[in-house]
Each structure stands twice: as C-alpha cells, then as structure tokens.
C-alpha cells in the first residue's frame, strides 16, 4: 500500500520535462484510447438504442440518431410494467446476495483451515478442491435438479443458492487460501501466544487483513451470479421467482424482435454490476495484485 | 512468575533433521537466560517449543510446576516478542497492547489501566492512537515489548528482538530491555546470535551449537573459562586467536612452542590446569584473547620468554585502542569448530586465520603503541591468560576431572 501511495505522489519536474514525457507517451495513450473506444461501441449502441422510440429503431440504425436525436424513456417504463422487470430485479437481488455471501463466508473459513490449521491430508484435500474447478456446471445440472426436487427446494431460492455456492467455492477457496497463506506467520503465531483461538485469529486478525482478497472474490462471484442465465433457467421452476436474465431472455420470444424493450432491459441489468464494480474497484485491483506479487 | 525448565528435550523435524538434542537447561525464577549460537544451532527452535509453536519431539518442558508438552500456546501463560515484532497492522498501538487482555475478557477499566501503565513505562503514551506503520523501528519494538509486559505472564520469550534495529538503537534498547526485565522480574528466555547481546544482557548465557548445548554459565565465567574451542571462539569480539602449538618441558617448567618462538608458563598457570601436564610433548590449540597481546614498548618489562614476533599486516585505530593484525610464525588451528565459527562470520577459516601456514592473530594494543604497518614487531603475551584446548576433542584443558 505504501508503495502505491508513493507512486501516485506528484514528481517534481520542470514543465518542459513534463511536456517531453507527455509527447513521448502519446502513442501509447492514443493506442489505449482506440482499444477502449472499440471495446465500448456495442455498449454505447445498446445504450443509445434503449433511449430511441420503437419506430426509429425499426427504421434506422442506432448511429443515425447521433445526428438525428429523439430521446424517450418510454422503453424503460414499458419494460418495467409490461415485462414484470421490477419484480425480476428484486428476484435477481434475492438470488445474488445470498449466493455471494454464502460462498464468501464458507470459502474464507475453509481457506483459513487450509492455510493455518494443520490436519492430515490437508494439502491433498486442498488440491482436490482446486481440481473441482474444472467440473463443468452443465454436467451437474440434471442430478442437482433431481436432488433439489427430492429436498423440496426447487420451488424456492434454496436450490439456486446452494448450486451457486457449490460452484463458487473451489475458486473462492483457492483465491483466499493463497492470500491467507501469504500473511506473515509471525502474526498468526503472535495471536496464538496472545491467547487467541483459531476462531478469534480468523475473525480478528486474518479477515481484517484480507479485505482486498475478500472483496475481489466477492465481486467475481456477484457478477457471475448476477449475469447467470443457465442455472436460474434450470433451477427456478416457479415463474414468480425468475430473475432479470431469464425475463430478458423470455422477451425475445414473447415480443419477438422488440428491440426497444430488449435493449432497455439489458441496460437495466448492467446497472447493478457497474455500481458494484465502481464502488469496490479499489479493492478489486488491489486484490488481484496482492495475491500475485506477495 | 515461574521457572522454565527443559529436560532432555529434542526436536526432530518431519524430514529427520535433529534441530535440538538432549537439551537440559533451567531458567530460574526471575532469571534472564540468553540462548546464543550461530544460525541453525537450534536456539530459536528451543524457544518455539517453550511457546508451544513447535511440538516437543522428546523430553519435557516445564513452566513453573506444570509440564506444558501438550498445552496449547494460549494456555501456557507466556508472552513472546518476535524478531519481526508481529504487530497487528490494522490495529492501533492501544489495541495492539490491549489485544491479549481483551481475549481474556478482562474488565474494561482494568484493561485501560494496564495498557496505560505499560505505555507509560515504555514512553508510548503519545503514540497510543497510531497504527504500526506510522511508527519508527524503535517504537515498533517498544510496542512489541508493551504487548508482552501488559500480560504479566509467567515468562517472557524473546526471539532476536533487536536484530531489525540499527546499531545505535540496538545498544539503547539492549539497556532498556535489561532494565525493564530487572524491574519486572519475570523469567526471560532471550534468543540471539549476537554474543555482545548475550554477554551484556544475560544473567546466564547458554551457548548452543548444532542443536547441542555447549555451556551454560554467567557471562564472565563463559568468557574466562570456556569449556571448548567453540565457546572460546564464539564469545568475545574480536574473537579469540586460535593457533596450533606444542607443549614441551624446558628447565623444569612447561613451555608452549609456537613456530620458532616459545612462551614460558608459570607454575600457577600450570597448577590451575593440572591436566596440562599430560599434554607434555603433544599438540594443543592455544587460545589468546586480543587483549592479552600488547605492544612491548607499552608493556616494557615483558621478559623475552613472554614474547612472539609478528609482521604487522593491518593497524586499525579505534581511538581508544588499536586493533593490530599480526602474522606470526605458527599454524592456525583449523578444527571443525573453527570452520563453523568462520562460516558464521561469513568467511572461511583460512581467510579468517590468514591461510593455513602462518596464522594472523589480532591484538588489542594500547593507543600509545607505535607499531607500523608492514614492519615486524615484538608482541608481548600475557601468558597467565592463555587458554588451552585438546585438538582431538576440542575440549578445554583444565582439571582432568572436568
């Protein structure tokens, strides 16, 4: 952290030196700008489309509205009312938040055990869990659905929470264990001598020092669950509980070709992940670095 | 407060390494016991076994009346100071010191009182709200001490707590820790590789080598009566000069033949070490401490049979005294212990002793000395203070019973 702060501090340089530096770096900056623009075009197109009246969308392409601009919020009000998107938004939240918190808590606890408690076959078990990352979701869909039916949780969020947790854990344990094990050994031992139990060490020492790693896994998992279509499609049998992704997908068939609704719905779907990412991006970038450099 | 006792303790790691063997040692109640030795000698492992951070493979460790072999670290009633200080970076100085008390669910007012008392003793009062990263090295060290003393434990364990400080601060903290320990009177086991720390701080010093305890004694006794070459060479700075010599009888007395010169031994010298007689006609290793070599122009009345000839290779003026490196006509003692001591000093034995033919010895001369670099000179030797070792066993030659 100290090094990052030091790097950000303005360097004392003469104006001419700064100019030389700016010009010499200009090609790099232009290149990066170009990549960013290309990358953003589809999203901008989507955003522009979502604000255009239905007739315009059918008559001309989105870039023509760059010159001939007619703005409307009608698409958004229609998608919220007609397609039950407001309810789907709440469902998405109800699915995503527990499906993020549950694996976060379990993965952190497991990662602590894998890094700081010794027990037989610890590293072998850890390797097995990491190896589970290669298991494709598709392979487990049918058996899991049968299982959830038998347990009676397929008509409710319980099934999808468990499924997302199970498939999120291997990556979470892997990321967090590698972060935890890089914490200074002396610190854990000092806490142990100071009288802390494993639970105390976990809560009072390891977790507070691992906020960047926890945040980055949290964001990963949140985005993954929020954008997931397949698992919700399979595991949510009750039509009232469907999340936004499934609803938007259904609009394609119900209102075939109604791009004004699709684009507005898709843009609504993006808002929450963007908000989460911007709120936590400081930790996100830090977390990615922290695991590798240390 | 309690005594800390090792009996026949050994540590064998999973890969079969014996880090500590047959360690029997007792830190008395209130004593400052220093474990010293080169890196890899097992001193830190021994300390960690007391803390409960390493399993005890063999033997028993007692704290007070209790055998603690199976006791978890948190139930051992000890406080430990780590080399890295191991301060909790996310907690303020106050919370760092209060950490262990809060875990023990002490009364809030009591915690506050004890934290403030500890802070007062250690001059940390203005820093209580700071985070560790905003502290200097010396301040961090004091916080680590504060975390230990606030506990009022049965024993302090300290693992090279000063080695991350610069030289000046180390001297200052050395005195502070000694004083603090004397004031509080808690049994302390202190691990260091620095023999100066060992000498200045310890009530008693335990020298370890390759997992084996070499000698336990008060610092001065360790210095005056080392039990073997290793202890002799390890304790003292600059180190004891170790050269090969032959004991011979001449005119009824014993003489030490060093190359072409001979040093005569007094009767009292021999009677203090009766076992020397049995080495007559044999090789011995002679240990000469630097302060027992002197410029004859300063030590004027030194007779001829108390002198060596040396070539001055280097003359280091320290202001109060001179360190003179002299090449003399005698072979350096290249025993296994000497090789190990050299390795610990970051050099080879041949380099340290100036090749394998003519030993380079270091003399601590008076600042009045007039020796000149590159010239030959006479050297007065205080023969009453010579040390003798058996080259076969490395053991010091004292009484045959010893």
Interface residues (C-beta under 8 A of the other chain):
Chain A: X2 X184 X186 X187 X189 X190 X191 X192 X193 X194 X195 X196 X197 X200 X204 X205 X208 X209
Chain B: X51 X52 X53 X73 X74 X76 X78 X79 X80 X82 X83 X84 X85 X86 X88 X89 X90 X99 X100 X103 X104 X133 X147 X151 X157
